[in-house]
Amino acid sequence: MDNLPKCGANYVPLTPLTFLTRASKCYANRTSIIYGGVRFTWTQTYERCCRLASSLRSLNIVKNDVVSVLAPNVPAMYEMHFAVPMAGAVLNTINTRLDAKNIAVILKHSEAKVFFVDYEYLEIAKKALELLMMFDFGKSKTSDMPIMPLVVVIVDIYSRTGIRLGELEYEQLVHQGNPSYIPEEITDEWDPITLNYTSGTTSDPKGVVYSHRGAFLSTLSLILGWEMGTEPVYLWSLPMFHCNGWTFTWGIAARGGTNICIRNTTAQEMYTNIVSHNVTHMCCAPIVFNILLEAKPHEYRTITTRVQILTGGAPPPVPLLEKIERLGFHVVHAYGLTEATGPALVCEWQEKWNKLPSENQAKLKARQGVGILTLADVDVKIFKNMHSVPRDGKSIGEVCLRGSSIMKGYFKNEKANSEVFKNGWFFTGDVGVIHQDGYLEIKDRRKDVIISGGENISSIEVENVIMRHKNVLEASVVVMPHPRWGESPCAFVILTKNSSQVKEVDIIAHCRSNLPGFMVPKKVKFVEELPKTGTGKVQKHHLRAVAKTFVVLEKSNETSKKTSQVNKEKPRYYEQTREKILALSRL
């Protein structure tokens, strides 16, 4: 049987581009995109992508060139997920919340040849391009000059502004392109399709490269894992720049669904579109739950049909899950990271769990779940000896993954690649446990585990308890120095409206009633806002920096002398900290 060869009939390289080709034939007249008053069918979307790909080729874009885009969830952003690889190029979607310096770093590191910019982000794009022209941000260089990309402005289809940053404009490229363009043939499924940056840090940018094969398989796995049927109506509440919309940019085409594009993730825009278009599915980080829950009366709409939500990015606290489901949303929890092509685990629901009390169901839903079909294996291991932890729901280790959806690697960063790829596994940096039923539960990021007096404390567990307080809207727990125990938990808390009467001692007392003593926060600081990334994750490194300025008073014979000195210094410490917290809360 080994002498049976591959041929064009039985072996075709895997690529998500085939999803669009199929949609244009099988779902030709179905609505593909709705954006305000604009509607396209799958035939029209395919033609527009062909036209754009044709125009990119006319701009001398060749195989493996990088095309960057800075835009919200508008039709152009969606179309580029197909059009750019159809031209043989690699799509780089940039986080719209980055500052000019970080955008410039990405443009320089990726060597982008074309830079698409939505009109809303023109000013920050100009600043980024100015920085890029300064070569290495002020450092004089005689060589290694940065590549200055061609700039293309994206304007709203239904409200043409005439804004330009150069000669090129998106709709103009679409109009001028060839509708009969034949997409570049994918001969090697290991070829790159997208480049996603995990951060915009100037010292060590990490560009995650996805393959056509990985994107194809991950898309199918998520459709199956979420049990997404045909003709879904999908609301783009998740940024498309985040892991290419967790692959649902390609997945909605695969299911012949409708993309509801929205420019801003506001309560009014989400509720209006959910009700107007009978939305069936949406993805988001848990922070979006609060936006929906805090909607003002004029923003809120009653949901008459159940909306499936796939959430990830941070473990949703149990109380938050209970609240959002009462509004008509059905939450499925997933876990993933950019390096895993988005979600890698899904908390597949078991029928027997429906008989459990709602609180127990919410706790089960907060688990990260089981590996998607793309993964060959998921495990929790002790990093030092590579031993698997017992499946007891208690033993902690690092979450490891292996499978076809894992990234090709970090672009131009061999050092980072050698750190995460070891012994045939990808090490995520997340700490977790495996329960007897095989479901995995994340306990923390490895760097966020608090070790107090030799005891490991999961910041997530402490956050979940704090979130059960009726007056708490959000909570984030980080490590804080402690004179006796080395480290202790410190909580940053956002209260609900009209909760000014709640004090630090109330939160601590609540924790003491629900946690072992060593896990109780030694400090609670109320803030108006938590610093977050563009995908809704709390930036704990900012909070850790502030927590280092706090002083815990410990009364004992061994520390009485230190305590006396601390008491004298206390006003100065807290005066300095107050300004830092105020600045932090405005981030």
RODO-2510 file (C-alpha; in nm, 4 decimals, decimal comma):
residues 587
     n   res          X          Y          Z
     1     m     0,0000     0,0000     0,0000
     2     d     0,3023     0,2305     0,0305
     3     n     0,3200     0,2565    -0,3485
     4     l    -0,0068     0,4530    -0,3720
     5     p     0,1075     0,8089    -0,4509
     6     k    -0,0381     1,1451    -0,3662
     7     c    -0,2036     1,3227    -0,6544
     8     g    -0,4079     1,6336    -0,7181
     9     a    -0,7275     1,4393    -0,6593
    10     n    -0,6440     1,2929    -0,3183
    11     y    -0,4063     1,5453    -0,1640
    12     v    -0,4814     1,9177    -0,1436
    13     p    -0,2893     2,1442     0,0963
    14     l    -0,5141     2,2612     0,3801
    15     t    -0,6015     2,6301     0,3877
    16     p    -0,9010     2,8276     0,5211
    17     l    -0,9170     3,0070     0,1861
    18     t    -1,1202     2,7120     0,0595
    19     f    -1,3969     2,8103     0,3032
    20     l    -1,4621     3,1331     0,1110
    21     t    -1,4506     2,9614    -0,2293
    22     r    -1,7021     2,7059    -0,1052
    23     a    -1,9259     2,9733     0,0540
    24     s    -1,9396     3,1658    -0,2751
    25     k    -2,0712     2,8523    -0,4466
    26     c    -2,2827     2,6825    -0,1789
    27     y    -2,4207     2,9917    -0,0046
    28     a    -2,4004     3,2341    -0,2966
    29     n    -2,7042     3,4488    -0,2106
    30     r    -2,6870     3,4252     0,1663
    31     t    -2,5970     3,7438     0,3469
    32     s    -2,2276     3,7369     0,4375
    33     i    -2,1786     4,0777     0,6029
    34     i    -2,4051     4,3347     0,7651
    35     y    -2,2531     4,6657     0,8716
    36     g    -2,5039     4,9385     0,9455
    37     g    -2,6929     4,9831     0,6193
    38     v    -2,4406     4,7863     0,4137
    39     r    -2,5050     4,4241     0,3161
    40     f    -2,3067     4,1803     0,1048
    41     t    -2,3736     3,8248    -0,0109
    42     w    -2,1085     3,5525    -0,0127
    43     t    -2,0758     3,5914    -0,3906
    44     q    -2,0090     3,9626    -0,3460
    45     t    -1,7625     3,9048    -0,0610
    46     y    -1,5677     3,6551    -0,2714
    47     e    -1,5548     3,8972    -0,5624
    48     r    -1,4443     4,1875    -0,3405
    49     c    -1,1652     3,9717    -0,1938
    50     c    -1,0509     3,8737    -0,5442
    51     r    -1,0451     4,2384    -0,6497
    52     l    -0,8430     4,3418    -0,3435
    53     a    -0,5976     4,0538    -0,3877
    54     s    -0,5551     4,1553    -0,7517
    55     s    -0,4788     4,5146    -0,6523
    56     l    -0,2267     4,3996    -0,3917
    57     r    -0,0439     4,2034    -0,6615
    58     s    -0,0420     4,5158    -0,8811
    59     l     0,1336     4,6950    -0,5916
    60     n     0,4152     4,4380    -0,6228
    61     i     0,3096     4,2361    -0,3203
    62     v     0,4615     3,8903    -0,3561
    63     k     0,4597     3,5640    -0,1634
    64     n     0,5266     3,5974     0,2121
    65     d     0,5256     3,9785     0,2086
    66     v     0,3600     4,1159     0,5234
    67     v     0,0495     4,3351     0,4938
    68     s    -0,0455     4,5145     0,8169
    69     v    -0,3845     4,6559     0,9116
    70     l    -0,4971     4,8841     1,1930
    71     a    -0,8761     4,8835     1,1967
    72     p    -1,1842     4,7991     1,4059
    73     n    -1,4331     4,5247     1,3161
    74     v    -1,5437     4,6699     0,9836
    75     p    -1,6019     4,4804     0,6553
    76     a    -1,2556     4,5694     0,5232
    77     m    -1,0936     4,4029     0,8238
    78     y    -1,2939     4,0873     0,7576
    79     e    -1,2243     4,0813     0,3832
    80     m    -0,8495     4,1160     0,4338
    81     h    -0,8405     3,7813     0,6190
    82     f    -0,9049     3,6220     0,2795
    83     a    -0,7771     3,8787     0,0294
    84     v    -0,4248     3,9128     0,1713
    85     p    -0,3425     3,5372     0,1677
    86     m    -0,5201     3,5103    -0,1707
    87     a    -0,2437     3,7415    -0,2935
    88     g     0,0138     3,5080    -0,1398
    89     a     0,0937     3,7539     0,1401
    90     v     0,0820     3,7307     0,5205
    91     l    -0,1765     3,9302     0,7170
    92     n    -0,0675     4,1202     1,0289
    93     t    -0,3616     4,2598     1,2300
    94     i    -0,2474     4,5242     1,4800
    95     n    -0,4068     4,5822     1,8207
    96     t    -0,5982     4,9105     1,7911
    97     r    -0,5207     5,0010     2,1534
    98     l    -0,1453     5,0155     2,1099
    99     d     0,0390     5,3477     2,1186
   100     a     0,2353     5,4893     1,8257
   101     k     0,5707     5,3567     1,9443
   102     n     0,4464     4,9981     1,9727
   103     i     0,2781     5,0182     1,6325
   104     a     0,6052     5,1423     1,4838
   105     v     0,7911     4,8518     1,6477
   106     i     0,5524     4,6027     1,4844
   107     l     0,5807     4,7687     1,1427
   108     k     0,9601     4,7606     1,1670
   109     h     0,9867     4,4064     1,3023
   110     s     0,7364     4,2621     1,0528
   111     e     0,8853     4,4564     0,7587
   112     a     0,5323     4,5321     0,6415
   113     k     0,5091     4,6315     0,2735
   114     v     0,1555     4,7767     0,2926
   115     f    -0,0161     4,9384     0,5920
   116     f    -0,3971     4,9615     0,5837
   117     v    -0,5293     5,2203     0,8316
   118     d    -0,8906     5,2904     0,9251
   119     y    -0,9682     5,6634     0,9138
   120     e    -1,0369     5,6579     1,2895
   121     y    -0,6697     5,5700     1,3586
   122     l    -0,4986     5,8038     1,1112
   123     e    -0,3419     6,0311     1,3718
   124     i    -0,1764     5,7510     1,5681
   125     a    -0,0703     5,5884     1,2386
   126     k     0,0998     5,9130     1,1313
   127     k     0,2941     5,9236     1,4573
   128     a     0,3939     5,5578     1,4179
   129     l     0,5211     5,6238     1,0641
   130     e     0,7173     5,9253     1,1846
   131     l     0,8826     5,7070     1,4479
   132     l     0,9529     5,4415     1,1886
   133     m     1,1372     5,6997     0,9790
   134     m     1,3632     5,7697     1,2739
   135     f     1,5093     5,4243     1,2079
   136     d     1,5654     5,2789     1,5546
   137     f     1,3697     5,5401     1,7508
   138     g     1,6441     5,7971     1,7735
   139     k     1,9464     5,5696     1,7444
   140     s     2,1643     5,6705     1,4518
   141     k     2,2140     5,3975     1,1915
   142     t     2,3864     5,3896     0,8554
   143     s     2,2282     5,0630     0,7476
   144     d     1,9312     4,8428     0,8223
   145     m     1,6933     5,1191     0,7218
   146     p     1,3300     5,0374     0,8007
   147     i     1,0991     4,9570     0,5143
   148     m     0,8417     5,2328     0,4749
   149     p     0,5123     5,0666     0,3842
   150     l     0,2619     5,1931     0,1331
   151     v    -0,0310     5,3383     0,3273
   152     v    -0,3926     5,2646     0,2345
   153     v    -0,6758     5,4453     0,4141
   154     i    -0,9996     5,2606     0,4980
   155     v    -1,3089     5,4813     0,5078
   156     d    -1,6633     5,3797     0,5995
   157     i    -1,8474     5,2346     0,3012
   158     y    -2,1680     5,4245     0,3794
   159     s    -2,0087     5,7545     0,4874
   160     r    -1,7220     5,8372     0,2524
   161     t    -1,5029     6,1029     0,4133
   162     g    -1,2427     6,1691     0,1444
   163     i    -0,9694     6,1361     0,4071
   164     r    -0,6311     6,0321     0,2702
   165     l    -0,2797     5,9632     0,3935
   166     g    -0,1220     5,9386     0,0507
   167     e    -0,2710     5,8284    -0,2788
   168     l    -0,4363     5,4967    -0,1901
   169     e    -0,7823     5,4213    -0,0508
   170     y    -0,9366     5,0817     0,0263
   171     e    -1,2584     5,0964    -0,1780
   172     q    -1,0588     5,2367    -0,4685
   173     l    -0,8345     4,9273    -0,4634
   174     v    -1,1397     4,7007    -0,4482
   175     h    -1,3047     4,8837    -0,7398
   176     q    -0,9924     4,8761    -0,9587
   177     g    -0,9093     4,5103    -0,8938
   178     n    -0,9865     4,2198    -1,1247
   179     p    -1,3043     4,0307    -1,0171
   180     s    -1,1822     3,7254    -1,2124
   181     y    -0,8493     3,7161    -1,0324
   182     i    -0,7307     3,3606    -0,9628
   183     p    -0,5938     3,3388    -0,6067
   184     e    -0,2351     3,2333    -0,5530
   185     e    -0,2171     2,8566    -0,5251
   186     i    -0,1185     2,7244    -0,1837
   187     t     0,1281     2,4481    -0,2585
   188     d     0,2625     2,4076     0,0949
   189     e     0,0129     2,4116     0,3826
   190     w     0,3003     2,4978     0,6191
   191     d     0,3311     2,8390     0,4510
   192     p     0,2482     3,1351     0,6794
   193     i    -0,0983     3,2894     0,6593
   194     t    -0,0951     3,5447     0,9432
   195     l     0,1438     3,7164     1,1843
   196     n    -0,0001     3,8136     1,5255
   197     y     0,1928     4,0033     1,7924
   198     t     0,1443     3,9015     2,1541
   199     s     0,2673     4,2413     2,2695
   200     g     0,4151     4,5593     2,1345
   201     t     0,7099     4,5733     2,3707
   202     t     1,0036     4,7580     2,2217
   203     s     1,2660     4,5211     2,3587
   204     d     1,1312     4,1831     2,2549
   205     p     0,8353     4,1850     2,0147
   206     k     0,6854     3,8401     1,9746
   207     g     0,5333     3,7858     1,6346
   208     v     0,3380     3,4600     1,6276
   209     v     0,3280     3,2941     1,2852
   210     y     0,0268     3,0814     1,1871
   211     s     0,0352     2,8294     0,9033
   212     h    -0,2438     2,7674     0,6535
   213     r    -0,2673     2,4141     0,7946
   214     g    -0,2937     2,5295     1,1555
   215     a    -0,5539     2,7944     1,0752
   216     f    -0,7653     2,5445     0,8769
   217     l    -0,7613     2,2729     1,1436
   218     s    -0,8114     2,5104     1,4347
   219     t    -1,1127     2,6662     1,2619
   220     l    -1,2791     2,3290     1,2111
   221     s    -1,2024     2,2228     1,5678
   222     l    -1,3643     2,5329     1,7150
   223     i    -1,6747     2,4984     1,4988
   224     l    -1,7139     2,1416     1,6276
   225     g    -1,6161     2,2196     1,9860
   226     w    -1,8684     2,5023     2,0078
   227     e    -2,1251     2,2919     1,8182
   228     m    -2,1871     2,5760     1,5755
   229     g    -2,4590     2,4812     1,3286
   230     t    -2,5223     2,6160     0,9798
   231     e    -2,6241     2,9762     0,9111
   232     p    -2,5033     3,1297     1,2371
   233     v    -2,5552     3,5034     1,2808
   234     y    -2,2292     3,6105     1,4410
   235     l    -2,1770     3,9416     1,6218
   236     w    -1,8206     4,0746     1,6075
   237     s    -1,7850     4,1767     1,9733
   238     l    -1,4378     4,0169     1,9776
   239     p    -1,1619     4,2181     1,8034
   240     m    -1,0610     4,0572     1,4747
   241     f    -0,7028     4,1537     1,5584
   242     h    -0,7101     3,9063     1,8477
   243     c    -0,5877     3,5698     1,7125
   244     n    -0,7694     3,6528     1,3869
   245     g    -1,0983     3,6606     1,5742
   246     w    -1,0250     3,3207     1,7329
   247     t    -1,0365     3,1884     1,3716
   248     f    -1,4060     3,2755     1,3317
   249     t    -1,3100     3,5193     1,0556
   250     w    -1,2665     3,2013     0,8514
   251     g    -1,5182     2,9927     1,0479
   252     i    -1,8272     3,1978     0,9630
   253     a    -1,7519     3,1473     0,5941
   254     a    -1,7167     2,7747     0,6571
   255     r    -2,0674     2,7643     0,8048
   256     g    -2,2271     3,0010     0,5536
   257     g    -2,3160     3,2412     0,8319
   258     t    -2,3637     3,6156     0,8562
   259     n    -2,1005     3,8504     1,0030
   260     i    -2,2510     4,1397     1,1980
   261     c    -1,9707     4,3969     1,1994
   262     i    -1,9666     4,6728     1,4602
   263     r    -1,7191     4,9559     1,4972
   264     n    -1,7490     4,9919     1,8750
   265     t    -1,8212     4,7326     2,1456
   266     t    -2,0738     4,9423     2,3348
   267     a    -2,3807     4,8135     2,5161
   268     q    -2,6169     4,9982     2,2823
   269     e    -2,4477     4,8771     1,9636
   270     m    -2,4362     4,5167     2,0848
   271     y    -2,7947     4,4999     2,2131
   272     t    -2,9326     4,6798     1,9046
   273     n    -2,7610     4,4403     1,6639
   274     i    -2,8449     4,1301     1,8685
   275     v    -3,2158     4,2100     1,8581
   276     s    -3,2294     4,3563     1,5056
   277     h    -3,0495     4,0661     1,3377
   278     n    -3,1373     3,7760     1,5708
   279     v    -2,7737     3,7132     1,6609
   280     t    -2,7037     3,3504     1,7526
   281     h    -2,3317     3,3582     1,8403
   282     m    -2,0675     3,5961     1,9723
   283     c    -1,7251     3,5766     2,1356
   284     c    -1,5752     3,8048     2,3966
   285     a    -1,3556     3,8416     2,7021
   286     p    -1,5422     3,8512     3,0372
   287     i    -1,5006     4,2306     3,0469
   288     v    -1,7738     4,2530     2,7818
   289     f    -2,0133     4,0858     3,0273
   290     n    -1,9846     4,3931     3,2486
   291     i    -2,0548     4,6223     2,9536
   292     l    -2,3751     4,4297     2,8851
   293     l    -2,4731     4,4125     3,2528
   294     e    -2,4093     4,7832     3,3125
   295     a    -2,6199     4,8976     3,0158
   296     k    -2,8296     5,2057     3,0783
   297     p    -3,2074     5,1779     3,0312
   298     h    -3,2016     5,3420     2,6870
   299     e    -2,9203     5,1066     2,5737
   300     y    -3,0771     4,7804     2,6857
   301     r    -3,2949     4,5561     2,4658
   302     t    -3,4751     4,2436     2,5817
   303     i    -3,3247     3,9322     2,4239
   304     t    -3,5958     3,6932     2,3123
   305     t    -3,3749     3,4152     2,1707
   306     r    -3,0740     3,2577     2,3401
   307     v    -2,7344     3,3908     2,2325
   308     q    -2,4361     3,1573     2,2513
   309     i    -2,1265     3,3244     2,3966
   310     l    -1,7794     3,1738     2,3747
   311     t    -1,5651     3,3487     2,6334
   312     g    -1,1967     3,3372     2,7105
   313     g    -0,8964     3,5547     2,7829
   314     a    -0,9496     3,5348     3,1583
   315     p    -1,1450     3,2877     3,3733
   316     p    -1,4929     3,4384     3,4242
   317     p    -1,5822     3,4631     3,7936
   318     v    -1,8761     3,2415     3,8905
   319     p    -2,1010     3,5328     4,0009
   320     l    -2,0450     3,7032     3,6658
   321     l    -2,1476     3,3886     3,4764
   322     e    -2,4683     3,3631     3,6765
   323     k    -2,5609     3,7266     3,6073
   324     i    -2,4995     3,7187     3,2325
   325     e    -2,6953     3,3978     3,1768
   326     r    -3,0031     3,5517     3,3394
   327     l    -3,0118     3,8021     3,0499
   328     g    -3,0517     3,5283     2,7880
   329     f    -2,6905     3,4409     2,7078
   330     h    -2,5556     3,0852     2,7194
   331     v    -2,1882     3,0885     2,8087
   332     v    -1,9280     2,8358     2,6954
   333     h    -1,5828     2,8815     2,8409
   334     a    -1,2670     2,8359     2,6348
   335     y    -0,8979     2,8726     2,6995
   336     g    -0,6295     2,9638     2,4557
   337     l    -0,3476     3,1959     2,3671
   338     t    -0,2101     3,3579     2,0568
   339     e     0,0517     3,0844     2,0198
   340     a    -0,2219     2,8180     2,0012
   341     t    -0,4151     2,9878     1,7170
   342     g    -0,6728     3,1110     1,9655
   343     p    -0,8796     2,8720     2,1822
   344     a    -0,7114     2,5390     2,2574
   345     l    -0,9532     2,4065     2,5203
   346     v    -1,3326     2,4220     2,5358
   347     c    -1,5440     2,3392     2,8394
   348     e    -1,7694     2,0874     2,6654
   349     w    -2,0967     2,0688     2,8561
   350     q    -2,2160     1,7349     2,9901
   351     e    -2,5888     1,6581     3,0006
   352     k    -2,5750     1,5328     3,3596
   353     w    -2,4559     1,8750     3,4768
   354     n    -2,7960     2,0248     3,3936
   355     k    -2,9368     1,8602     3,7092
   356     l    -2,6932     2,0457     3,9360
   357     p    -2,7739     2,3698     4,1221
   358     s    -2,6967     2,6864     3,9195
   359     e    -2,3985     2,7765     4,1383
   360     n    -2,2406     2,4346     4,0789
   361     q    -2,3064     2,4657     3,7066
   362     a    -2,1357     2,8050     3,7011
   363     k    -1,8278     2,6610     3,8742
   364     l    -1,8065     2,3859     3,6139
   365     k    -1,8450     2,6366     3,3316
   366     a    -1,5523     2,8340     3,4711
   367     r    -1,3220     2,5399     3,3963
   368     q    -1,1170     2,5617     3,0789
   369     g    -1,2217     2,2124     2,9693
   370     v    -1,0782     1,9594     2,7263
   371     g    -0,8506     1,9989     2,4250
   372     i    -0,9979     2,0818     2,0849
   373     l    -0,9678     1,8124     1,8169
   374     t    -0,6666     1,9798     1,6551
   375     l    -0,4540     1,9079     1,9608
   376     a    -0,2814     1,5725     1,9834
   377     d    -0,2484     1,6057     2,3595
   378     v    -0,2950     1,8374     2,6564
   379     d    -0,1211     1,7855     2,9875
   380     v    -0,0165     1,9534     3,3095
   381     k     0,3481     1,8860     3,3857
   382     i     0,6166     1,9629     3,6379
   383     f     0,8591     2,1656     3,4305
   384     k     1,1775     2,0401     3,6002
   385     n     1,1227     1,6677     3,5393
   386     m     0,8434     1,6633     3,2754
   387     h     0,6301     1,4393     3,4999
   388     s     0,2521     1,4671     3,4627
   389     v     0,0642     1,5787     3,7734
   390     p    -0,2013     1,3457     3,9234
   391     r    -0,5577     1,4020     3,7980
   392     d    -0,6849     1,5049     4,1391
   393     g    -0,7889     1,8656     4,0768
   394     k    -0,5297     1,9804     4,3314
   395     s    -0,1783     1,9063     4,2048
   396     i    -0,0440     2,2083     4,0188
   397     g     0,1843     2,2155     3,7162
   398     e     0,2358     2,4003     3,3905
   399     v    -0,0152     2,3567     3,1082
   400     c     0,1469     2,1987     2,8002
   401     l     0,0052     2,1534     2,4511
   402     r     0,1021     1,9724     2,1336
   403     g    -0,0829     1,9573     1,8047
   404     s    -0,1336     2,1047     1,4594
   405     s    -0,2886     2,4293     1,5837
   406     i     0,0256     2,5384     1,7689
   407     m     0,2088     2,8270     1,6001
   408     k     0,4954     2,7759     1,3563
   409     g     0,7009     2,9819     1,5996
   410     y     0,7972     3,3376     1,6903
   411     f     0,9096     3,5455     1,3918
   412     k     1,2828     3,6281     1,4094
   413     n     1,3060     3,5217     1,7748
   414     e     1,4908     3,1920     1,8176
   415     k     1,5592     3,2578     2,1850
   416     a     1,1873     3,2779     2,2641
   417     n     1,1207     2,9677     2,0524
   418     s     1,3759     2,7644     2,2483
   419     e     1,2104     2,8684     2,5756
   420     v     0,8571     2,7540     2,4889
   421     f     0,9233     2,4476     2,2726
   422     k     1,0733     2,1695     2,4855
   423     n     1,0676     1,7890     2,4609
   424     g     0,7977     1,7893     2,1958
   425     w     0,5654     2,0178     2,3951
   426     f     0,4633     2,3829     2,3908
   427     f     0,4811     2,5296     2,7412
   428     t     0,2087     2,7905     2,7882
   429     g     0,3325     2,9621     3,1047
   430     d    -0,0056     2,8959     3,2669
   431     v    -0,0408     2,6988     3,5882
   432     g    -0,3320     2,4590     3,6297
   433     v    -0,4755     2,1307     3,7537
   434     i    -0,6532     1,8372     3,5878
   435     h    -0,9685     1,6981     3,7453
   436     q    -1,0578     1,3298     3,7554
   437     d    -1,2876     1,3689     3,4545
   438     g    -0,9992     1,5058     3,2444
   439     y    -1,1182     1,8669     3,2501
   440     l    -0,8396     2,1180     3,2971
   441     e    -0,8681     2,4250     3,5178
   442     i    -0,6271     2,7182     3,5034
   443     k    -0,5160     2,8425     3,8424
   444     d    -0,2893     3,1273     3,7368
   445     r    -0,0176     3,2522     3,5128
   446     r     0,3098     3,1046     3,6355
   447     k     0,4389     3,4527     3,7148
   448     d     0,1184     3,5441     3,9016
   449     v     0,1216     3,2599     4,1577
   450     i     0,1688     3,4085     4,5056
   451     i     0,3941     3,2139     4,7419
   452     s     0,3135     3,3153     5,0970
   453     g     0,5042     3,1400     5,3745
   454     g     0,5714     2,8489     5,1390
   455     e     0,2034     2,8140     5,0409
   456     n     0,0998     2,8600     4,6758
   457     i    -0,1926     3,0976     4,6320
   458     s    -0,3920     3,1196     4,3102
   459     s    -0,4800     3,4827     4,2452
   460     i    -0,7765     3,3613     4,0381
   461     e    -0,9278     3,1756     4,3356
   462     v    -0,9021     3,4857     4,5521
   463     e    -1,0545     3,6982     4,2744
   464     n    -1,3495     3,4598     4,2427
   465     v    -1,4248     3,4900     4,6133
   466     i    -1,4041     3,8703     4,6048
   467     m    -1,6371     3,8756     4,3032
   468     r    -1,9042     3,6999     4,5075
   469     h    -1,9400     4,0146     4,7209
   470     k    -2,2625     4,1798     4,6090
   471     n    -2,0980     4,5233     4,5765
   472     v    -1,7999     4,4170     4,3660
   473     l    -1,7972     4,4717     3,9895
   474     e    -1,4366     4,3678     3,9123
   475     a    -1,1373     4,2445     4,1088
   476     s    -0,7740     4,1690     4,0357
   477     v    -0,5310     4,0132     4,2834
   478     v    -0,1518     4,0400     4,2629
   479     v     0,1502     3,9703     4,4791
   480     m     0,2567     4,2205     4,7439
   481     p     0,5751     4,2087     4,9569
   482     h     0,5218     4,0964     5,3177
   483     p     0,7790     4,1407     5,6002
   484     r     0,7071     3,7992     5,7532
   485     w     0,5633     3,5736     5,4808
   486     g     0,7671     3,7074     5,1904
   487     e     0,4595     3,7566     4,9716
   488     s     0,0905     3,8102     5,0321
   489     p    -0,2179     3,8844     4,8170
   490     c    -0,3146     4,2408     4,7349
   491     a    -0,6553     4,3113     4,5795
   492     f    -0,7545     4,5942     4,3460
   493     v    -1,1333     4,6261     4,3430
   494     i    -1,3931     4,8153     4,1406
   495     l    -1,7222     4,8565     4,3243
   496     t    -2,0671     4,8665     4,1703
   497     k    -2,2517     5,1953     4,1506
   498     n    -2,3735     5,3458     4,4776
   499     s    -2,1424     5,1282     4,6907
   500     s    -1,9317     5,4010     4,8469
   501     q    -2,0223     5,2715     5,1931
   502     v    -1,8180     4,9527     5,1362
   503     k    -1,4769     4,9718     5,3034
   504     e    -1,1557     4,7718     5,2863
   505     v    -1,2406     4,5885     5,6094
   506     d    -1,5680     4,4662     5,4538
   507     i    -1,3905     4,3003     5,1621
   508     i    -1,1276     4,1475     5,3904
   509     a    -1,3980     4,0150     5,6254
   510     h    -1,5816     3,8643     5,3272
   511     c    -1,2606     3,6898     5,2174
   512     r    -1,1876     3,5676     5,5694
   513     s    -1,5277     3,3991     5,5760
   514     n    -1,4633     3,2166     5,2497
   515     l    -1,0886     3,1521     5,2327
   516     p    -0,8088     3,0039     5,4443
   517     g    -0,6290     3,2724     5,6424
   518     f    -0,3099     3,2679     5,4326
   519     m    -0,5123     3,3416     5,1161
   520     v    -0,6894     3,6497     5,2547
   521     p    -0,5637     3,9751     5,0941
   522     k    -0,3594     4,1853     5,3327
   523     k    -0,4471     4,4971     5,1362
   524     v    -0,7542     4,6023     4,9344
   525     k    -0,7391     4,9117     4,7181
   526     f    -1,0493     5,0531     4,5500
   527     v    -0,9972     5,1889     4,1974
   528     e    -1,2244     5,3253     3,9272
   529     e    -1,0652     5,1217     3,6486
   530     l    -0,8207     4,8353     3,5956
   531     p    -0,5471     4,8598     3,3322
   532     k    -0,6325     4,6226     3,0472
   533     t    -0,4944     4,5073     2,7159
   534     g    -0,6865     4,5510     2,3932
   535     t    -0,8374     4,2075     2,4451
   536     g    -0,9663     4,2779     2,7951
   537     k    -0,6964     4,1068     3,0001
   538     v    -0,5910     4,2877     3,3161
   539     q    -0,2309     4,4077     3,2920
   540     k    -0,1177     4,2713     3,6241
   541     h     0,2386     4,3928     3,5864
   542     h     0,1091     4,7484     3,6326
   543     l    -0,0760     4,6435     3,9481
   544     r     0,2269     4,4542     4,0826
   545     a     0,4370     4,7683     4,0442
   546     v     0,1872     4,9658     4,2530
   547     a     0,1487     4,6849     4,5093
   548     k     0,5235     4,6965     4,5743
   549     t     0,4746     5,0411     4,7238
   550     f     0,2319     4,9142     4,9865
   551     v     0,3559     4,8273     5,3335
   552     v     0,1984     4,5555     5,5471
   553     l     0,2224     4,6170     5,9217
   554     e     0,3097     4,2989     6,1092
   555     k     0,2947     4,3044     6,4896
   556     s     0,5345     4,0570     6,6401
   557     n     0,8476     4,0551     6,8524
   558     e     1,0619     3,9898     6,5473
   559     t     0,9170     4,2752     6,3459
   560     s     0,8223     4,5294     6,6127
   561     k     1,1243     4,7421     6,5366
   562     k     1,0461     4,7383     6,1636
   563     t     0,6805     4,8111     6,2397
   564     s     0,7727     5,1149     6,4429
   565     q     0,9757     5,2496     6,1552
   566     v     0,6984     5,1679     5,9081
   567     n     0,4461     5,3537     6,1205
   568     k     0,6625     5,6629     6,0973
   569     e     0,6943     5,6250     5,7222
   570     k     0,3321     5,5241     5,6618
   571     p     0,1959     5,8688     5,5628
   572     r     0,4754     5,9142     5,3074
   573     y     0,4209     5,5678     5,1547
   574     y     0,0498     5,6146     5,1171
   575     e     0,0762     5,9677     4,9849
   576     q     0,3106     5,8432     4,7105
   577     t     0,0851     5,5479     4,6388
   578     r    -0,2321     5,7537     4,6207
   579     e    -0,1103     5,9425     4,3152
   580     k     0,0024     5,6194     4,1476
   581     i    -0,3364     5,4605     4,2040
   582     l    -0,5183     5,7644     4,0694
   583     a    -0,3018     5,7586     3,7584
   584     l    -0,3466     5,3825     3,7262
   585     s    -0,7226     5,4024     3,7561
   586     r    -0,7321     5,6356     3,4573
   587     l    -0,5441     5,3956     3,2260
***
